[in-house]
Each structure stands twice: as C-alpha cells, then as structure tokens.
Amino acid sequence: MREPLPTMTFHQLREHWRIDLYRHTGETSWRHLLTHVLFYDGGERFSDGVKYMFYFRLCRYLKTQRPRILFWPLYRLAMRLFTRYKYKFGCSIPCTTSIGFGFYIGHIRDIVINERAIIGDNCNISQGVTIGQANRGRRKGTPVVGRNVYIGPGAKIVGAVRVGNDVAIGANCVVTDDVPDHGVVVGVPGRVISFEGSAGYVNRTDYSGGCNRAGQGAAVMDEEEARSATRGQRQPAGRSDAPSMIGLAGQSAVSREEQDPADSRHYVQ
C-alpha cells in the first residue's frame, strides 16, 4: 500500500509554479503565468507545458490539504480541468507522481509517466517519452531519475533503474539499466557512449529558491528507499553498497578519465 502524499504548503506551490514557468519561458511574474493559464491561444509565444504543469501542481496541492471536506470539491474541480488537458495534450502524468522543481516539457505529446516514478529537479522531457514500471525480473519496479536530466524524443526508461544527475538520454533510447552521473546514453538497449552529460540541453537552472540544492539528492533517495520498504521489496544484490548515483551536490563523481581510461570520446551528431 502506498504511503500518503506529503503535505504541500501554498508557498511550495507558488515556488513550483514560478520555477516551472521560468524554465519554460524565462519569466517569473504572475502576469506571465496567468497569461499562459487563462489566455493561452496556442501561439508560439505560449507553452503547453506551463499550463499542464500548473494544473499538475495545483491538483497535488489540493489533494494533500485538510480539512478534506473543504478542499475535496476544489480538488475534484481542478482534476476535471487537469483530465481535460491530459486528453487534449496526450500526456499522462498522474498528479501523485513525485516530480521536483523546474520540470520542463519540450513538446507535450504522447508522454506517459508511472505514478510511482521519482524525478528530480530540472528534468527536460520530450515527446513520446515513457517512464514506466517493470512487473517482473531483476528490475521489477519503477525508475528514479536524478537532477538536470535530459530525456530525448521517444526515449523509454523502464523498471527499477536509477538515472544519475546531469545525464543525457538520446532519442528513441531504451534504458533498462542504471546510468552513472554525466552519462550520455543512446541505443537499444541503452549504452553509455560518453560522459559529456546534459550540459547545453538543460538550461535556465539559475533560479533562486526552490528546494535546497545540496539536499535534493538525499531527499530523492530517501523517498525511493521508503517506497521500497513500504512495498516490502529488497534491493537487488550488489546495489546497497554502491554509492548513490543521485548523491548530494558537491560530492565528487568518478573522474571522466577514470570512467574512460582510453579517453575515447564519442559524440552524437
């Protein structure tokens, strides 16, 4: 049985709205947010992702509020609007999914994310992406995605895999195994071809506020471990002693020279 959602404060809701808007448009004002939500006309100056994430955050906020008798009607109304945009945009992300600050949707079509997936801050997601659950095998479960991750068009992340921080996943890649920090993954099944990371693909991360940058990795891992314990699942052998790929900011990762002793660099054209 799943743990109850943690209560979200209104201040946290405003921060999510502000940072999501900034990552999509570079703006942070209420005027720009309300323009996207209320007067969206489908033009190039507007972003479908802003409107979808506005209702995603609102539904998650209302679902956790008490007293229930007061907020439940507002939650049902917000869910009706959220469901409308779910079908309009062809995007299925349940409002109970754990998603960090600054979630950026490049092209909002044919996107499916399992509600048990955990996604860190500043994730860029593209059209045709699936982040889904595996129901059997050694990777039974759902993915944990780190911070500053770029997920290209048509990519699939399936099962209890851990995607590290600053990772870039190429178009139509199928990720079925863990990915280290700064990895660039392509192919079917996905393989790491370099450690150039997501620099240049994940932008507008210089905002103030949000969560504590140094603590986000620990928060993501704590939630994933709590979820596993609740479901009575044991980690696969060999994973418990390994260093966290979504470790605290400031921890030094293995150098690129150590990861690629031949210093062979590969680039995606």
Secondary structure, 3 states (H helix, E strand, C coil): CCCCCCCCCHHHHHHHHHHHHHHHHCCCCHHHHHHHHHCCCCCCCCCHHHHHHHHHHHHHHHHCCCCHHHHHHHHHHHHHHHHHHHHHHCEECCCCCEECCCCEECCCCCEEECCCCEECCCCEECCCCEEECECCCCCCECCEECCCCEECCCCEEECCCEECCCCEECCCCEECCCECCCCEEECCCCEEEECCCCCCCCCCCCCCCCCCHHHHHHHHHHHHHHHHHHCCCCCCCCCCCCCCCCCCCCCCCCCHHHHCCCCCCCCCC
